């Protein structure tokens, strides 16, 4: 069950922290992590390091969770610092997405 994409997606959509019980391969799945973070922003700490380190995905997760996510004390300090360090690139990604939203 922990490696079943549909079951884990349903679980993290209901409770983002359920991602901590998912199979490691699903902690690297952007759709799973985005659903978890949208429901519970501090779920990002359970995502794979690869996704946490990728500016594009970090921007996507901040977009899903809201910018106040950077101030959440539940997130490990090093993850918040990494996100803050990437704010200029994250802001550029968010700006691009807003422009796309306006076109669509």
C-alpha positions, -999 to +999 in steps of 0.1 A: +000+000+000+029+024+008+040+022-028+006+024-045+005+058-062-033+062-061-036+052-024-008+074-013-021+103-034-055+100-017-039+097+017-017+128+013-046+148-002-065+141+030-036+145+053-003+159+039+018+144+067+008+109+055+037+113+030+061+103+058+047+067+056+049+065+018+075+044+000+108+063-007+101+063-045+069+082-040+086+108-018+104+117-051+071+120-070+063+157-076+026+151-078+025+133-045+047+159-028+027+188-042-006+173-030+009+167+005+024+202+007-008+218-005-027+201+023+001+205+049+030+227+041+054+211+066+050+178+047+079+191+025+103+179+051+094+143+041+100+148+004+132+134-011+163+155-009+164+157-047+130+175-047+139+197-018+171+207-035+155+215-069+146+252-071+119+245-097+101+221-074+107+242-043+090+271-061+062+248-071+057+236-035+058+272-022+032+281-048+010+252-036+015+260+001+016+298+000+046+320+006+040+320+044+053+285+042+088+300+046+080+311+081+065+278+094+085+267+124+075+231+118+099+229+089+135+221+097+156+253+099+180+242+071+151+236+047+137+271+054+172+286+050+177+268+017+143+281+005+150+316+015+184+315-003+166+305-034+139+332-032+152+352-062+149+321-085+117+310-068+103+345-074+112+343-111+094+309-114+063+322-096+064+353-119+065+331-150+036+310-137+015+340-129+021+353-165+011+319-178-021+319-157-030+353-172-026+339-207-045+308-200 
